Amino acid sequence: MLNVTKMYVALFLLLQTVLGANILHIAPIGTQSHHIWNRALAFGLSKKGHNVTMLSHFEEKEKFKNFHIILLEGYFDETIEYFSLDSVQPNKFLDVMIIYDLSLFSCEHDLATQGLQTLMNYPKDFTFDLIIIDITLQQCLYPIIERFKNPPVVAVTPFLLPPVLSHLFGNPLQAAYMPYYNTLHTDRMSFLERITNYLLIHSEILYRKYMAIPAESKLAKKHFGENIQSFDEVERNISILISNYDPILCFPLALPPNIIPAGGLHIESDKPLPDDLNTIVDHAKEGLIIFTLGSYLRSDQMSISKRTAILNAFAKLPQTIFWKFESEIDDLPKNVIVRKWLPQNDILENSKTKLLISHGGALSTQEAMYHGIPVIAIPFNTDQHSNAGKLASRSMGKILNYEDITTDSLYSAITEILNNPMYSRNIKQLLQRYKDKPERPLNTAVFWVEYVLRHGSANFLNLASRDMDTYQAASYDVILALLMGLYLLYSLISFIFTSYKFICISHNIPLDHSKRL
């Protein structure tokens, strides 16, 4: 009986190996948080027996079974000024341009790397069974798909669900209740907010189509050759989009079947803290507060006066504060612990954690929601504004503008949240709703990747709107035709009435009101 059992186990392992696919995961966004999301998906697939090769800016300290990194080296050696504490862009339209400028900057770097050359030098007959590509930015890497003979492709985005990508997969624009990512709007907007929201969404769609995509296509042609597939054709051949969106964590939206919500798939539980941090946590009798500005924004870029104001506020608190600070800092209060990098999710999971002070990044916000920790958001750019707005509108946190931070304002915001149970109660209620679902987001994402592997495509899930122009999908042409018809009918009635009046006057016929048309 034992030998039979061993035989079945061996057959199962052999079958799993045979069914394992060779997958290329292109993840070029140079932010640690977005890499964590892509990495979680890649690891989820590797654990299912698939061999995953990831093109990324981030190295791995360890080697993992079925997972390999091709490094786009040197990205962090260059100065990136698009996301700094002083780059707050009050003009939302210009903020859109900055995002695509960053994409072009990243393209110029990545196309010149040895890492990309290593991938392109794979044997000509080498094939991947499927390609996963993060399409948030850097469409300049699309020709990699053609290089490997156009296998099935799955698109992903850790950037929640940008309207421009939602629209790309045929989702009719929902500008009336889909807040643009760099605004504080909720899904209940005033008339003026809806006007702004409409203009922002449509301006990005137009800017991407007529400015950003042509610029990256031109750059790609210099590197890959003039005969590459058009980017429109590449995108149309991608059948599904797996997005870091969840209707409970975000505002609810109507999604077509080819957009798969998998918000928060990166969040892990029961991961122990490093020994040094664990010792600090054990001695934190009054609880913990985390302060981090994410992976692009650097706390050590603050002015001395701003840093002093923050430390003075922290010194007045009894809690232990972890601050992600990228360089050495002197004269710290006894309750402030500085680290260049923090295992944020793992600290948030600890029962002693009371508050997260953050830039309002999507993944940080999701982690706080998942662990039921209220947030003070200090938004600087992009989706940070929208995430902060969601927290504040649901009374799960507060917004504090960077330029308004003083010792008193920060201390007041912290103590209000710590002393008012409403914030903790509201975010814990959301946590219960989020966890009450039939399947983990990571399992959902892995299922749909394997679904495309099994069927070769999922184009049959596309709405017809994906092949329509914006004006057709939104019925703008129908509305225009109806308005023109009404105008012509009005003009015809006016003409008839004017002609009748002219005839009456010409023939001295009294204009009896009772006999008018």
ABEGO torsion letter per residue (X at the ends): XAAAAAAAAAAAAAAAAAABBBBBBBBABABAAAAAAAAAAAAAAAAAGBBBBBBBABBBABBBBGBBBBBBBGAAABBBAABBAAABBABAAAAAAAAAAAAAAAAAAAAABAAAAAAAABBAABBBABBBBBAABGAAAAAAAAAAGGBBBBBBBABEBBAAAAAAAGBBBBAAABBBAABABBABBBAAAAAAAAAAAAAAAAAAAAAAAAAAAAAAAAAAEAABBBAAAAAAABABBBBABBAAABBBBBBBAABBBABGAABBBGBBBBAAAAAAAAABAAEBBBBBAEAABBAAABBAAAAAAAAAAAAABABBBBBBBABBBBGBBAABBBBABBBAAAAAABAABABBBBAGBAAAAAAAAAAGBBBBBBBABEAAAAAAAAAAAAGABBBBBAAABBAAAAAAAAAAAAABAAAAAAAAAAAAAAABBABBAAAAAAAAAAAAAAAGBAAAABBAAAABBAAAAAGAAAAAAAAAAAAAAAAAAAAAAAAAAAAAAAAGBBBBAAABX
